[in-house]
């Protein structure tokens, strides 16, 4: 019973990722695309967590941690790019 529910949740997460991917491709504005990318990252983390429980292994937990950090940093970088137009500001002494 539990494995059936976990399998259904993986399928629903996959559908959610597909919908967010469509939003990222045809999004009307750049902030919509950034939010869709963040939604994909969060749902991917949840999917990997459910697959880890489904398989009964702890091997995927490091993948979740690394993917979460990369997703967070990329969301911050894109948000900063939208706000200022540059990601890394460099001061020039002239």
N, CA, C and O atoms as a GROMACS GRO file, in nm:
protein
  376
    1UNK      N    1   0.083  -0.120   0.000
    1UNK     CA    2   0.000   0.000   0.000
    1UNK      C    3   0.087   0.126   0.000
    1UNK      O    4   0.062   0.221  -0.074
    2UNK      N    5   0.189   0.125   0.084
    2UNK     CA    6   0.276   0.243   0.092
    2UNK      C    7   0.352   0.262  -0.038
    2UNK      O    8   0.368   0.374  -0.085
    3UNK      N    9   0.399   0.152  -0.096
    3UNK     CA   10   0.475   0.165  -0.221
    3UNK      C   11   0.386   0.216  -0.334
    3UNK      O   12   0.433   0.288  -0.422
    4UNK      N   13   0.258   0.181  -0.333
    4UNK     CA   14   0.166   0.233  -0.434
    4UNK      C   15   0.147   0.384  -0.418
    4UNK      O   16   0.144   0.458  -0.516
    5UNK      N   17   0.133   0.428  -0.294
    5UNK     CA   18   0.118   0.572  -0.269
    5UNK      C   19   0.245   0.648  -0.307
    5UNK      O   20   0.237   0.758  -0.362
    6UNK      N   21   0.361   0.591  -0.279
    6UNK     CA   22   0.486   0.656  -0.316
    6UNK      C   23   0.502   0.662  -0.467
    6UNK      O   24   0.553   0.760  -0.521
    7UNK      N   25   0.460   0.557  -0.536
    7UNK     CA   26   0.467   0.556  -0.682
    7UNK      C   27   0.374   0.661  -0.742
    7UNK      O   28   0.411   0.730  -0.836
    8UNK      N   29   0.254   0.672  -0.687
    8UNK     CA   30   0.160   0.775  -0.733
    8UNK      C   31   0.215   0.915  -0.707
    8UNK      O   32   0.200   1.004  -0.791
    9UNK      N   33   0.280   0.934  -0.594
    9UNK     CA   34   0.337   1.066  -0.564
    9UNK      C   35   0.451   1.099  -0.660
    9UNK      O   36   0.467   1.215  -0.698
   10UNK      N   37   0.531   1.000  -0.699
   10UNK     CA   38   0.638   1.024  -0.796
   10UNK      C   39   0.578   1.064  -0.930
   10UNK      O   40   0.629   1.154  -0.996
   11UNK      N   41   0.471   0.998  -0.971
   11UNK     CA   42   0.404   1.033  -1.097
   11UNK      C   43   0.347   1.174  -1.090
   11UNK      O   44   0.358   1.250  -1.186
   12UNK      N   45   0.286   1.210  -0.978
   12UNK     CA   46   0.230   1.345  -0.964
   12UNK      C   47   0.340   1.451  -0.961
   12UNK      O   48   0.323   1.560  -1.016
   13UNK      N   49   0.452   1.420  -0.897
   13UNK     CA   50   0.565   1.514  -0.900
   13UNK      C   51   0.617   1.531  -1.043
   13UNK      O   52   0.655   1.641  -1.082
   14UNK      N   53   0.620   1.422  -1.120
   14UNK     CA   54   0.666   1.430  -1.259
   14UNK      C   55   0.572   1.517  -1.341
   14UNK      O   56   0.617   1.594  -1.426
   15UNK      N   57   0.442   1.505  -1.317
   15UNK     CA   58   0.345   1.590  -1.388
   15UNK      C   59   0.365   1.736  -1.349
   15UNK      O   60   0.358   1.824  -1.435
   16UNK      N   61   0.388   1.762  -1.222
   16UNK     CA   62   0.412   1.898  -1.176
   16UNK      C   63   0.539   1.957  -1.237
   16UNK      O   64   0.542   2.074  -1.275
   17UNK      N   65   0.643   1.876  -1.248
   17UNK     CA   66   0.768   1.922  -1.310
   17UNK      C   67   0.744   1.953  -1.458
   17UNK      O   68   0.797   2.051  -1.510
   18UNK      N   69   0.665   1.870  -1.526
   18UNK     CA   70   0.635   1.894  -1.668
   18UNK      C   71   0.556   2.025  -1.685
   18UNK      O   72   0.583   2.101  -1.778
   19UNK      N   73   0.460   2.050  -1.598
   19UNK     CA   74   0.382   2.175  -1.606
   19UNK      C   75   0.472   2.295  -1.580
   19UNK      O   76   0.460   2.397  -1.648
   20UNK      N   77   0.560   2.285  -1.481
   20UNK     CA   78   0.652   2.396  -1.453
   20UNK      C   79   0.752   2.415  -1.567
   20UNK      O   80   0.793   2.528  -1.594
   21UNK      N   81   0.790   2.308  -1.634
   21UNK     CA   82   0.879   2.320  -1.749
   21UNK      C   83   0.811   2.394  -1.864
   21UNK      O   84   0.874   2.476  -1.932
   22UNK      N   85   0.683   2.366  -1.884
   22UNK     CA   86   0.608   2.441  -1.985
   22UNK      C   87   0.602   2.589  -1.947
   22UNK      O   88   0.616   2.675  -2.034
   23UNK      N   89   0.580   2.618  -1.820
   23UNK     CA   90   0.576   2.757  -1.774
   23UNK      C   91   0.711   2.824  -1.792
   23UNK      O   92   0.719   2.942  -1.824
   24UNK      N   93   0.819   2.748  -1.771
   24UNK     CA   94   0.952   2.805  -1.788
   24UNK      C   95   0.981   2.836  -1.935
   24UNK      O   96   1.051   2.932  -1.965
   25UNK      N   97   0.930   2.755  -2.025
   25UNK     CA   98   0.955   2.776  -2.167
   25UNK      C   99   0.870   2.890  -2.222
   25UNK      O  100   0.922   2.975  -2.295
   26UNK      N  101   0.741   2.894  -2.189
   26UNK     CA  102   0.652   2.995  -2.249
   26UNK      C  103   0.613   3.105  -2.152
   26UNK      O  104   0.520   3.181  -2.178
   27UNK      N  105   0.682   3.114  -2.040
   27UNK     CA  106   0.648   3.214  -1.941
   27UNK      C  107   0.647   3.355  -1.999
   27UNK      O  108   0.736   3.390  -2.077
   28UNK      N  109   0.549   3.436  -1.962
   28UNK     CA  110   0.542   3.568  -2.022
   28UNK      C  111   0.654   3.662  -1.978
   28UNK      O  112   0.688   3.756  -2.050
   29UNK      N  113   0.710   3.639  -1.862
   29UNK     CA  114   0.815   3.729  -1.815
   29UNK      C  115   0.928   3.648  -1.751
   29UNK      O  116   0.913   3.530  -1.723
   30UNK      N  117   1.039   3.715  -1.730
   30UNK     CA  118   1.156   3.649  -1.670
   30UNK      C  119   1.131   3.606  -1.525
   30UNK      O  120   1.176   3.498  -1.488
   31UNK      N  121   1.063   3.686  -1.441
   31UNK     CA  122   1.036   3.637  -1.305
   31UNK      C  123   0.951   3.510  -1.303
   31UNK      O  124   0.968   3.425  -1.216
   32UNK      N  125   0.858   3.497  -1.399
   32UNK     CA  126   0.779   3.373  -1.407
   32UNK      C  127   0.869   3.254  -1.437
   32UNK      O  128   0.849   3.145  -1.384
   33UNK      N  129   0.967   3.274  -1.522
   33UNK     CA  130   1.059   3.166  -1.556
   33UNK      C  131   1.147   3.128  -1.438
   33UNK      O  132   1.177   3.011  -1.417
   34UNK      N  133   1.188   3.228  -1.360
   34UNK     CA  134   1.272   3.200  -1.242
   34UNK      C  135   1.191   3.123  -1.138
   34UNK      O  136   1.242   3.029  -1.076
   35UNK      N  137   1.066   3.161  -1.117
   35UNK     CA  138   0.981   3.090  -1.021
   35UNK      C  139   0.956   2.948  -1.069
   35UNK      O  140   0.955   2.854  -0.988
   36UNK      N  141   0.935   2.931  -1.199
   36UNK     CA  142   0.915   2.796  -1.253
   36UNK      C  143   1.039   2.711  -1.233
   36UNK      O  144   1.029   2.592  -1.203
   37UNK      N  145   1.157   2.771  -1.250
   37UNK     CA  146   1.281   2.698  -1.228
   37UNK      C  147   1.294   2.657  -1.081
   37UNK      O  148   1.341   2.547  -1.051
   38UNK      N  149   1.254   2.744  -0.991
   38UNK     CA  150   1.258   2.712  -0.849
   38UNK      C  151   1.159   2.602  -0.815
   38UNK      O  152   1.189   2.514  -0.735
   39UNK      N  153   1.041   2.606  -0.876
   39UNK     CA  154   0.942   2.501  -0.854
   39UNK      C  155   0.994   2.367  -0.903
   39UNK      O  156   0.973   2.264  -0.838
   40UNK      N  157   1.061   2.367  -1.018
   40UNK     CA  158   1.119   2.244  -1.070
   40UNK      C  159   1.224   2.190  -0.972
   40UNK      O  160   1.229   2.070  -0.946
   41UNK      N  161   1.307   2.278  -0.919
   41UNK     CA  162   1.409   2.235  -0.823
   41UNK      C  163   1.351   2.175  -0.698
   41UNK      O  164   1.398   2.071  -0.651
   42UNK      N  165   1.249   2.238  -0.642
   42UNK     CA  166   1.187   2.188  -0.520
   42UNK      C  167   1.117   2.055  -0.546
   42UNK      O  168   1.127   1.962  -0.465
   43UNK      N  169   1.045   2.045  -0.658
   43UNK     CA  170   0.977   1.919  -0.688
   43UNK      C  171   1.076   1.807  -0.720
   43UNK      O  172   1.049   1.691  -0.691
   44UNK      N  173   1.189   1.841  -0.780
   44UNK     CA  174   1.291   1.742  -0.804
   44UNK      C  175   1.350   1.690  -0.673
   44UNK      O  176   1.378   1.571  -0.660
   45UNK      N  177   1.370   1.779  -0.578
   45UNK     CA  178   1.417   1.738  -0.446
   45UNK      C  179   1.317   1.644  -0.380
   45UNK      O  180   1.355   1.541  -0.323
   46UNK      N  181   1.190   1.679  -0.387
   46UNK     CA  182   1.086   1.595  -0.327
   46UNK      C  183   1.078   1.460  -0.397
   46UNK      O  184   1.058   1.357  -0.332
   47UNK      N  185   1.092   1.459  -0.528
   47UNK     CA  186   1.087   1.334  -0.604
   47UNK      C  187   1.203   1.243  -0.566
   47UNK      O  188   1.184   1.122  -0.547
   48UNK      N  189   1.321   1.300  -0.555
   48UNK     CA  190   1.437   1.219  -0.516
   48UNK      C  191   1.419   1.166  -0.374
   48UNK      O  192   1.458   1.053  -0.344
   49UNK      N  193   1.360   1.247  -0.285
   49UNK     CA  194   1.333   1.201  -0.149
   49UNK      C  195   1.234   1.084  -0.146
   49UNK      O  196   1.254   0.988  -0.072
   50UNK      N  197   1.130   1.093  -0.226
   50UNK     CA  198   1.032   0.985  -0.232
   50UNK      C  199   1.094   0.859  -0.293
   50UNK      O  200   1.068   0.748  -0.246
   51UNK      N  201   1.175   0.876  -0.396
   51UNK     CA  202   1.243   0.760  -0.456
   51UNK      C  203   1.338   0.696  -0.356
   51UNK      O  204   1.352   0.574  -0.352
   52UNK      N  205   1.403   0.778  -0.275
   52UNK     CA  206   1.492   0.725  -0.172
   52UNK      C  207   1.415   0.641  -0.070
   52UNK      O  208   1.461   0.535  -0.028
   53UNK      N  209   1.298   0.688  -0.031
   53UNK     CA  210   1.214   0.611   0.062
   53UNK      C  211   1.161   0.486  -0.007
   53UNK      O  212   1.155   0.379   0.054
   54UNK      N  213   1.123   0.499  -0.134
   54UNK     CA  214   1.068   0.386  -0.208
   54UNK      C  215   1.170   0.273  -0.222
   54UNK      O  216   1.136   0.156  -0.210
   55UNK      N  217   1.295   0.309  -0.249
   55UNK     CA  218   1.400   0.209  -0.262
   55UNK      C  219   1.459   0.166  -0.127
   55UNK      O  220   1.530   0.066  -0.119
   56UNK      N  221   1.430   0.241  -0.023
   56UNK     CA  222   1.480   0.207   0.110
   56UNK      C  223   1.629   0.227   0.126
   56UNK      O  224   1.695   0.148   0.193
   57UNK      N  225   1.682   0.332   0.065
   57UNK     CA  226   1.826   0.357   0.071
   57UNK      C  227   1.853   0.501   0.114
   57UNK      O  228   1.768   0.588   0.099
   58UNK      N  229   1.970   0.523   0.167
   58UNK     CA  230   2.011   0.657   0.205
   58UNK      C  231   2.110   0.716   0.105
   58UNK      O  232   2.166   0.824   0.128
   59UNK      N  233   2.131   0.648  -0.006
   59UNK     CA  234   2.232   0.690  -0.103
   59UNK      C  235   2.195   0.821  -0.171
   59UNK      O  236   2.283   0.896  -0.213
   60UNK      N  237   2.067   0.850  -0.182
   60UNK     CA  238   2.023   0.970  -0.254
   60UNK      C  239   2.020   1.096  -0.167
   60UNK      O  240   1.995   1.205  -0.218
   61UNK      N  241   2.045   1.082  -0.039
   61UNK     CA  242   2.033   1.198   0.049
   61UNK      C  243   2.141   1.302   0.020
   61UNK      O  244   2.116   1.422   0.034
   62UNK      N  245   2.260   1.259  -0.018
   62UNK     CA  246   2.364   1.356  -0.055
   62UNK      C  247   2.328   1.428  -0.184
   62UNK      O  248   2.360   1.546  -0.201
   63UNK      N  249   2.263   1.357  -0.275
   63UNK     CA  250   2.218   1.418  -0.400
   63UNK      C  251   2.115   1.526  -0.371
   63UNK      O  252   2.116   1.633  -0.432
   64UNK      N  253   2.025   1.499  -0.277
   64UNK     CA  254   1.924   1.598  -0.238
   64UNK      C  255   1.992   1.722  -0.182
   64UNK      O  256   1.953   1.834  -0.215
   65UNK      N  257   2.090   1.703  -0.098
   65UNK     CA  258   2.160   1.817  -0.037
   65UNK      C  259   2.231   1.902  -0.143
   65UNK      O  260   2.218   2.024  -0.142
   66UNK      N  261   2.304   1.839  -0.232
   66UNK     CA  262   2.378   1.913  -0.335
   66UNK      C  263   2.283   1.982  -0.431
   66UNK      O  264   2.304   2.097  -0.467
   67UNK      N  265   2.178   1.911  -0.474
   67UNK     CA  266   2.081   1.971  -0.565
   67UNK      C  267   2.006   2.086  -0.500
   67UNK      O  268   1.974   2.184  -0.567
   68UNK      N  269   1.977   2.075  -0.372
   68UNK     CA  270   1.912   2.185  -0.301
   68UNK      C  271   1.999   2.309  -0.294
   68UNK      O  272   1.950   2.420  -0.313
   69UNK      N  273   2.126   2.291  -0.268
   69UNK     CA  274   2.218   2.404  -0.264
   69UNK      C  275   2.231   2.469  -0.401
   69UNK      O  276   2.226   2.592  -0.412
   70UNK      N  277   2.246   2.387  -0.505
   70UNK     CA  278   2.258   2.442  -0.641
   70UNK      C  279   2.130   2.512  -0.685
   70UNK      O  280   2.136   2.616  -0.750
   71UNK      N  281   2.016   2.457  -0.650
   71UNK     CA  282   1.888   2.520  -0.685
   71UNK      C  283   1.873   2.655  -0.615
   71UNK      O  284   1.828   2.752  -0.676
   72UNK      N  285   1.909   2.660  -0.489
   72UNK     CA  286   1.900   2.785  -0.414
   72UNK      C  287   1.993   2.891  -0.472
   72UNK      O  288   1.952   3.006  -0.490
   73UNK      N  289   2.117   2.854  -0.501
   73UNK     CA  290   2.213   2.950  -0.555
   73UNK      C  291   2.171   2.999  -0.693
   73UNK      O  292   2.186   3.118  -0.723
   74UNK      N  293   2.119   2.910  -0.777
   74UNK     CA  294   2.077   2.953  -0.910
   74UNK      C  295   1.955   3.045  -0.903
   74UNK      O  296   1.945   3.139  -0.981
   75UNK      N  297   1.864   3.020  -0.812
   75UNK     CA  298   1.749   3.109  -0.796
   75UNK      C  299   1.792   3.246  -0.749
   75UNK      O  300   1.742   3.347  -0.798
   76UNK      N  301   1.884   3.252  -0.655
   76UNK     CA  302   1.935   3.380  -0.607
   76UNK      C  303   2.009   3.453  -0.719
   76UNK      O  304   1.993   3.574  -0.735
   77UNK      N  305   2.089   3.381  -0.797
   77UNK     CA  306   2.165   3.444  -0.906
   77UNK      C  307   2.072   3.501  -1.012
   77UNK      O  308   2.093   3.614  -1.057
   78UNK      N  309   1.970   3.427  -1.053
   78UNK     CA  310   1.877   3.478  -1.152
   78UNK      C  311   1.795   3.595  -1.099
   78UNK      O  312   1.767   3.690  -1.173
   79UNK      N  313   1.757   3.589  -0.973
   79UNK     CA  314   1.683   3.701  -0.914
   79UNK      C  315   1.768   3.828  -0.910
   79UNK      O  316   1.719   3.937  -0.937
   80UNK      N  317   1.894   3.812  -0.875
   80UNK     CA  318   1.984   3.926  -0.872
   80UNK      C  319   2.006   3.981  -1.013
   80UNK      O  320   2.016   4.102  -1.032
   81UNK      N  321   2.014   3.893  -1.112
   81UNK     CA  322   2.031   3.936  -1.250
   81UNK      C  323   1.909   4.014  -1.297
   81UNK      O  324   1.922   4.115  -1.367
   82UNK      N  325   1.791   3.968  -1.260
   82UNK     CA  326   1.668   4.040  -1.299
   82UNK      C  327   1.664   4.177  -1.233
   82UNK      O  328   1.625   4.276  -1.296
   83UNK      N  329   1.704   4.183  -1.108
   83UNK     CA  330   1.696   4.309  -1.034
   83UNK      C  331   1.798   4.412  -1.081
   83UNK      O  332   1.765   4.529  -1.098
   84UNK      N  333   1.924   4.368  -1.102
   84UNK     CA  334   2.031   4.464  -1.130
   84UNK      C  335   2.090   4.454  -1.269
   84UNK      O  336   2.153   4.550  -1.315
   85UNK      N  337   2.074   4.343  -1.337
   85UNK     CA  338   2.132   4.326  -1.470
   85UNK      C  339   2.269   4.262  -1.468
   85UNK      O  340   2.320   4.224  -1.573
   86UNK      N  341   2.330   4.248  -1.352
   86UNK     CA  342   2.458   4.179  -1.338
   86UNK      C  343   2.448   4.084  -1.219
   86UNK      O  344   2.369   4.107  -1.127
   87UNK      N  345   2.528   3.980  -1.222
   87UNK     CA  346   2.525   3.885  -1.111
   87UNK      C  347   2.636   3.916  -1.012
   87UNK      O  348   2.612   3.920  -0.891
   88UNK      N  349   2.756   3.937  -1.062
   88UNK     CA  350   2.870   3.968  -0.976
   88UNK      C  351   2.916   4.109  -1.009
   88UNK      O  352   2.953   4.140  -1.122
   89UNK      N  353   2.913   4.194  -0.907
   89UNK     CA  354   2.958   4.333  -0.927
   89UNK      C  355   3.105   4.342  -0.894
   89UNK      O  356   3.151   4.289  -0.792
   90UNK      N  357   3.178   4.409  -0.980
   90UNK     CA  358   3.320   4.427  -0.956
   90UNK      C  359   3.348   4.575  -0.944
   90UNK      O  360   3.304   4.655  -1.027
   91UNK      N  361   3.422   4.610  -0.841
   91UNK     CA  362   3.461   4.749  -0.823
   91UNK      C  363   3.593   4.773  -0.897
   91UNK      O  364   3.689   4.698  -0.880
   92UNK      N  365   3.595   4.876  -0.975
   92UNK     CA  366   3.717   4.909  -1.048
   92UNK      C  367   3.778   5.034  -0.989
   92UNK      O  368   3.712   5.137  -0.976
   93UNK      N  369   3.904   5.024  -0.955
   93UNK     CA  370   3.974   5.139  -0.900
   93UNK      C  371   4.045   5.212  -1.011
   93UNK      O  372   4.150   5.168  -1.060
   94UNK      N  373   3.990   5.324  -1.052
   94UNK     CA  374   4.053   5.406  -1.157
   94UNK      C  375   4.050   5.549  -1.118
   94UNK      O  376   4.098   5.634  -1.193
   0.00000   0.00000   0.00000
